């Protein structure tokens, strides 16, 4: 993750309150509620800046909203960010306030409704309200919103609340004429890929076409040549969609993948490791374990979840991976990948992940919470937390239903 100066953001150690909160760990939320003074200070620190490693997929909004509610923090900072000139700060505040309103904050609800009436990025706010709030909370804003459009097309016409209000908005879109293009056959696409004189764009287009078709085993001998070195500073890497084309081959690619891992250049070895993670056998574990260790030593936070998912297939046979997976689970700031580490640990060390599963009931990532709901060890703490999740207006319908099932004695 980077801040506005493009310098890497340093995270506090993962065994500190601030470090846990920055990472969205369940232990951070529990610690903050126990030590409310230090918790309030650390939560406000997180609200002032971006703590997600990847803002496109890491979850923090609901996590932060629930901490604001549980610690009874004022929302002045969030209001200032919502109204401020920094669009990233505005976006974070919008999402946190929308979740906070769902928890019962009338103040947060009023702030967002007021912003729709007069704020600069009001259409983005309205889109969030349409996605997260019940219709009665936003439906009466139709007149204000249509008036602010002043005859223009909405920015998000295909989502709520504009779907409900479409009769109030003139549709200025022109009808689209669909022309059926004649797609080249597989033989022609393979010929383009095999032709050393084909440009990168031609090869990329051929791979894009193949990526959405049934598997084409004939591509396997061509794979080692399907890379680019432009721009040079990024080094050699596979052409776009090559990974998807190879993935569609499934077990058919395992034999070649072993060769790529053993003797191919780094980009090709990585492609081979991805195949072995999904489809390899127990004797393929050594290179997978070595790659996991390498990624940890290099501090690479992106992509280890795919390895974890693959290692989970092997169950206890992959026991040597458990210490490294545990370190990734504890320390990664890329919270989107944490559910994969949790699932892998549970598969590799069955019955020995009670602490991780229990903590994950409060994790920022829904998939971590969902897995924990279904697999955390039984006890009074679990039942209490399940009851909270079952009735939480912030949680998805899927998670609330899973909590309800577990409460009555089943997971399905």
N, C-alpha and C positions, 0 to 999 in steps of 0.2 A: 504494500500500500504506500502511496505517496501523498504528501500534502501539496499545497499550492506552489511550493518552491521546488517540487519534483524531487526533494530529498527523501530517502526512505524514513518512515516513521518508526521510531524505536518503541517497543512495547516493554512495559514493566515486567519483572520476573513473574512467571506463572504461579509462583507460590505466595504472591502478595495479593492483597485485596484489589488494588488497582489493576494488576495484571490479569486477575481472574475476570474482573468486570470488562476490561478491554476485549478479552477473548469471548465474552458471552457465556462463560462457564456457569453451570448450576451452582457450584460452590461459592462463586462470587455473590450471587443473589442471596444465598442463605447467610453468608458472612455479613453482608451489608445490613440485613434485617436484624442480625444479632448485635452488631456494633453500629448503632444507627448514626452516631456522630461521624465516625470515620466513613461509614457507608454513604452518607449524604454528600460529604466532600468529594469522595471518589466518583460517585455517580454524576455530580455536576461537572467534574473534570471531563468525564466521558461525553457529556452532552455538549460541551463547548467545541468539540472537534470530531473529526471522522475517526472512528476506531475500527471500522471494517477493513480487512485486508483486501477484499474485493467487494466494492459497493454494489456490483450488479447482482450478486447472489448470496452474500453473507447476510444473515438476519440479525438485526439489533432493535428494530423499532418497538416491537411488542415487549421485548425484554426490558428496554429502557422505560417504556410507559408504565409497566407494572412496578418497576423500582420507584419511579416517581410517586405512584399511588401508595405503595407500601411504606415509603419513608415520609409521606405527606410533604413532599417538596413543592415549593411554589413553582408556577409555570411561567414566571416572568421571563426567564432566559429563552424558553421556547417561543414565547410570544415575540420577543425581540428578533429572534432568528427568522421567524415566519415573515415578519414585516421588513426585514433587512434587505440589503442589496446583494448579498451573496446567495446565488441560486442553490448551491449545494447545501448550505446551512438551512435555507428555506425548505428544501425538499425533505431533509431529515426531520425538521421540526413539524412539518405537515403530517408526516407519517406517524410520528410519536403522538402528536395531539389527537389524531384520528383514533388511534388505539386507546388513548387515555379517555376519550369521550365514551368509548364502549365500556370502560370499567365503571362509568358513572359520574365522570367529571363534567358537570354542567358548564363549568368555566371553559374547559377545552372545547366543548361543543359550540359554545357561543362565539369563541374566538375564531373558529374556522368558518362558521356561518357569516360572521361579520366580514371575513376576508373575501368570501365569494362576492359580497356586495361592493367592495371597494379596493381589493388588493390587486397587485400587478399580475401575479401568476394565478389568477383566480380559476382559470380553466383546469389547471393541474390539480388544484385543491378540490374542485368539484368532481373531477374524475376519481380521486381517492375516496371522497365521500360516497359516490355512487357504488364503488367497489366494496366498501367496508361497512357502511352504515345502513340500517333499515330504511326503506323508502320514506316513511313518514318523517324522518329527520331532515330530508332534503327536498321533498317534493314541492313544498311551498316556495322554494327558491326559483321556480321555473320562470316566473315573470321577470325577476331581476336578471337571471342569466340570459334570457332571450333578448332583453333590452340591452344588455352589455354587448351582445354580439353585433347589434346594429346592422343586421342583415347579412353578416358574414357567416361562413361555414364554421361549425364547432371544430375544435382541434381533435376531439375524440368522438366523432359521430356514431361509432359502432359500439359504444359502451354506455353503461348507465352514468348519469341519468338521462342522457340524450335519447337513448332507445325509448324511454317512457315518454319523452317530450317531443318526439319527432314530428307529431302533428302540428306543433307550434313553430317548427323551424322549416323554412322552405328548402327543399332539396335541390341544390344547384349543381349536383354532380351530373356529368354527361354519361349516358349509357355506354358501357364498355362493349366493344365488338371483340368477340373471341375468335381468333383465327387459328385453326388447327395447323401447326407446323409439322412438316414431315421430319421426324427424328431419324438420324442415321442409325443403322443397325450396329450390333456389337462388333461385327467384323471390321466395319469402317472405323469405329472408335479405337479398336485395338491397333489398327494400322497406323492411326495418327500417333498413338502412344509409342509404337515401335519405331517410328520414323525419327531418326536423330536430327533431321532437319526441321521438325515441327517446333513452333515457337512455344514458349511457356504458356502463353494464353490459350493456344490451341490444345495443348496437353491438359491444361486445367479444365477447359470446357469439356473435353472428352471424359475426364474423371468425374466431373459434376454430373454428366449424363448417366454414367455407369453407376454412380452412387445410389441412384433411386431405382435401379433395376435388380432383378434376381442376380445372384452371385455369378461371377464370370471367372472360373478357375484359370482360364488361359492367360490371365493377367499376371499370374505369379512370377514367371520368368522375367517379366518386364519391371517389376517393382524396384529393384536396386538402382535403376536409372531414372526413376520418376521423382527427382528432387530438383531444388533450385538453390542457387547461391546468391540471389538478388533480393534485397541488398546485401552486400558482402558482410557488413557488420553483424548481421544476424546468423551468419554461418550457414552451412548446408542444412536443409530441412525438407521434409516431404512436400510435394505439391498439394494444394488444397484438395480435400476430399479423398486423398489416397487412403488415409486411415479408415474412413468409412467403407471404401470399396474393399479393403482387406478384411475389415471386421465382418462384412457380409459373407465372407468365405467360411467363417467359423472354423471347424476342426480341419478343413481342407488346407488351411494355411499353416498348421502346426509344424509340419516337417520343414518347410522353408523357413519358418520363424526361428527354429533352432539354429539353422545355418546363419541367419542374420545376426542372432545374438552372439554366436561364437566368433564370427569373423567379419561382420559388417561394420561400416563406419558408425559413429554414434547415433546419427538420426535413424539409420536402418535398424540398429540394435534396439533402440527404444520402441520402434514399431513392432519388432519381433517379441519384445517383452510384453507388450500389450496383448498380443495374441496368446502367449503362454499363460498370462494371468487369467485370461477368460477361458481358455480351452486346453491348457497344458495338463500334464500328468505329474504324479508325485516326484518322479525323477527330474522334473523341470524346476523344482523348488530352489536349488542352489543359486541359479542366476537371479531369480526373483528376490530372494533374501538379500543377495549382494546389492541389487539395485535399491532396495529399500534402505539398506545401510548407507549406501552412497548418497541418496537423497537427504537422509538425515544429517550426515556429515557436512553436506554442502548447504544446508539450511534452505532447501527447496520446499516451499510450502504448497506448491500447486502440482497436482497430478498424483500424489501418493495415495489418494483415495481409490484410484483405479487398481493400484497394486493391492491395497487392503481388501477390496472386494474380491480380487482374484485369490488372495491367500485364504480368505474365509472359506472358499470352496474345499480346501484341503483339510479343514478341521484341525484336530490335535496333531496331525502330521506336520503342520506348520508351526509347531510350538516355539521354535527358535525365533520366530518373528515377533512373539508377544512383547518382549521388552521394548523393542523399537516402536511397535504400534502403540504401546502405552505412553511412550514419550511423545509421539505425535499427538495422541489424544489429549494429553495434558497441556502441551505447549503451543500447538498450532494457533496462530491468530486467524487462520482461514477457516472459520467455523463451519462453513458449508461442507467441508470434508470430514468433520468430526463424527457424524453418524456412521460413516464407513469404517472408521477406526473402532467405534463401539461395537458394531456388528461383527467385525473380524475378531475382536478380542473375545466376544461371547462365543463365537464358533470355535476358536482355537483353544480357549480355556473354559469349557462349559462348567458352570457352577462356581467359577472363581472370579466373576466380574460383578459381584453384588454391589460393591461400593461405587463403581463407575455407573452402573445402571440406576442406582438410587439417586445419585447426584444428577443424572441426566433427566430426571423428572422435572428439573428446573432449568434445563439448558435453553439457550436462545434459539436453537434450531428445532423446528417442528419434527423433523424425522428422528432426531435424538429422543425427543420427548415421547414420540409415538412408539419407538422401539422399547423404551424404558417402561412405558405403560403396559406393554404386552409381556415384558420379561423380567422386570425388577422383582427381587425376592419379596415374598409376602410379609406383612407385619402391619402394626398400627400406623406407622409413618406412611406406608404405601396407601393404605385405605384413606387416610386423611387427604393425601395429595390427589388421589384419584377423584375423590368427591369434589375437590376444588376444580380440577380440570374438566370434569363432567359438566359443571355449571358455569364455566368461564365464557363470557361473551367474546373474548379475544381469540379463543381457540377455534380451529376449523371444525366443521361438522364431523369429519372423519376422526379427529382426535377425541372429541367429546364422546362419540359413539364407542370408541375403543375403551375409554375410561369407564363408561357405563357397563360394557360387557365384562371387563375385568372385575368390577365391583360385585357383579352377580355370579362370578365364578368361572368365566370363560373368556377366551381371547377371540373367538370367531362367532 
